[in-house]
Amino acid sequence: SQQGEEDPQALSIQEGENATMNCSYKTSINNLQWYRQNSGRGLVHLILIRSNEREKHSGRLRVTLDTSKKSSSLLITASRAADTASYFCATDAENQGGKLIFGQGTELSVKP
Amino acid sequence: NAGVTQTPKFQVLKTGQSMTLQCAQDMNHEYMSWYRQDPGMGLRLIHYSVGAGITDQGEVPNGYNVSRSTTEDFPLRLLSAAPSQTSVYFCASSAGTGIIYEQYFGPGTRLTVT
């Protein structure tokens, strides 16, 4: 079964609003990563947060990690129509010898 | 740098046929992986490699073979194609092996098995 589960599966907001996506996972991790996929394209890496970090920022992105709850959230502030895409979390689990396992993703639609 | 390249972009196979999806990277990355993406299923790891000569199974390895004779190339072979293998296949590479860092993805191969 997949390591990461994302919530919500789909999210529709207006431009300028904030978008929050959540990811839960099952086992201890080395790091957790977020990726973005535009329709019909490959995935693009957004941000990586290590297991000993609690929060990380990159531009309009803010990622939090709560290892006690085995969960992470991705916040996109002041969203734009160009942020419309699918967003995936992926976990590098400890002692797995190199498997990056993806969640099912959140489909974000930002309406102008 | 071209990054991660995949060929072909599209392929239609008949049930029982075999084929090889090609993947190459020019970033000297040790770690390479193959995923398949089906609607509503996210990406599922098929096989991965932490260096030339070393491969291992992911979540859904059945029906697929891989080899890694060079650092640059990581081909995925479908032995006897089945309709259940209709999917979009992505290859990715990453620096580092014990811990996986940022993965760079190829553009994907859209495979249809009839």
Chai-1 contact restraints between the chains, C-beta under 6 A:
chainA,res_idxA,chainB,res_idxB,connection_type,confidence,min_distance_angstrom,max_distance_angstrom,comment,restraint_id
A,N30,B,I99,contact,1.0,0.0,6.0,A-B,restraint_1
A,G42,B,F90,contact,1.0,0.0,6.0,A-B,restraint_2
A,G42,B,F105,contact,1.0,0.0,6.0,A-B,restraint_3
A,G42,B,G106,contact,1.0,0.0,6.0,A-B,restraint_4
A,G42,B,P107,contact,1.0,0.0,6.0,A-B,restraint_5
A,G42,B,G108,contact,1.0,0.0,6.0,A-B,restraint_6
A,L43,B,F105,contact,1.0,0.0,6.0,A-B,restraint_7
A,H45,B,E102,contact,1.0,0.0,6.0,A-B,restraint_8
A,D92,B,I100,contact,1.0,0.0,6.0,A-B,restraint_9
A,G98,B,V50,contact,1.0,0.0,6.0,A-B,restraint_10
A,K99,B,L45,contact,1.0,0.0,6.0,A-B,restraint_11
A,L100,B,I100,contact,1.0,0.0,6.0,A-B,restraint_12
A,F102,B,G42,contact,1.0,0.0,6.0,A-B,restraint_13
A,F102,B,L43,contact,1.0,0.0,6.0,A-B,restraint_14
A,G103,B,G42,contact,1.0,0.0,6.0,A-B,restraint_15
A,Q104,B,G42,contact,1.0,0.0,6.0,A-B,restraint_16
A,G105,B,G42,contact,1.0,0.0,6.0,A-B,restraint_17
